[in-house]
Amino acid sequence: MAQENTPPLPEIALSDETSGAPPCVLVFNANDPSGAGGLSADVLAAASVGAHVLPVVTGTYMRDTAEIFDHIAFDEDAVSEQARSVLEDVSVQIIKVGFCGNPENLSAIAELSADYADVPVIAYMPNLSWWEDAQIDAYLDAYRELILPQTTVLVGNHNTLWRWLLPEWDNEKSPSPRDLARAAAEMGVPYVLVTGINHPDQHMENALATAHTVMVSERYERFDALFAGAGDTLSSALAAVLASGTDLELATREALNYLDQSLNSGFRPGMGRLLPDRLFWAEAEDEEDDGEASDGLPATAEDFSLPRHETKH
């Protein structure tokens, strides 16, 4: 549970509930032609838990379901104009920052986020090992300087955050979520959601932590498979649930549960990795029922296992 010194989450300006409109999430991310991650993952995951995504394309990957070959970044003016055009029209509850391609785009996004300082920022740091070392260093330096001071929740895999936030860690024991959260707090980040923490009992832990406490800790049985797109799926689901006004601890648990079910229903569209099925809830549990609930009537949202946040689909 959160302690008294746990930093408060900025208040979220909810959408007009009387209109029936879903909350809006502004997402900065790259296009992914494989559908594994990127903007397609953001749109599907956020929509699945009841939010409307405003997607801003920062560039595009050249990739398949097995690996990333290259990336082309958009011009920073193009990124900025996409976002500012829609922000002048639509009220946004959350900003999610995915992969942005270069330091120039990060600078443009940081400037825009500063103009909308009341909107919480969910930042996801993916694994960049496919990139050139010089590009990685420049990107991480810019991210540390420009994005992290404005970030509300930083999301990332344990090993990725370890290499980035604690590069000189020399303890025989790997850093805990609180160790990573303390390192992030020095750069202005109040919350860190650490995923993929390995345990010897064939389980993985995901933990939401601050510099002072672990707020949420969930363990799941390790899948005997390699997935692509899990990080974008989780961070987008978290952003979407937060945008609905759910408190951070409950939103984290719901987003983790959504990811677990997406992975459990994962599929392999190509010859590479499995992808999360972000629309797992759209299929009835018993396919032989042909769209009918147990009482013989057509299935409704209440028959699905995932709460729908009062949004009609």
Number of C-alpha atoms within 10 A of each C-alpha: 9 15 11 8 10 17 15 12 13 12 12 18 17 17 19 11 12 6 7 11 14 23 27 25 30 24 27 28 27 25 24 22 16 20 18 26 25 27 29 20 28 31 24 19 30 27 24 24 28 24 28 20 25 21 21 23 22 29 24 21 20 14 16 17 22 16 13 16 11 12 17 14 18 18 15 21 12 15 23 19 13 17 21 13 10 15 15 8 8 13 17 23 25 27 26 25 25 25 27 24 23 22 18 18 25 24 18 19 22 22 15 15 18 13 10 14 13 14 22 25 26 25 29 23 20 17 14 15 10 12 14 10 11 8 14 16 13 13 21 18 14 18 20 16 16 19 24 23 18 21 25 22 27 23 24 24 19 23 17 18 25 21 11 17 20 15 9 9 12 9 7 6 7 14 18 16 27 21 18 23 28 22 20 25 19 13 18 17 23 25 30 29 26 26 25 19 18 16 12 6 8 11 15 17 18 23 24 25 26 28 22 18 18 21 18 17 17 15 15 14 12 14 13 7 9 11 20 20 22 23 25 31 30 29 30 32 32 30 32 34 26 27 29 26 17 16 14 20 16 14 20 27 18 21 25 23 17 25 24 18 19 22 23 13 16 18 14 13 13 12 9 14 20 22 25 27 22 26 15 20 20 14 12 18 15 11 9 8 14 12 17 17 17 11 7 10 10 12 18 12 15 10 15 16 13 16 16 18 15 13 18 10 9
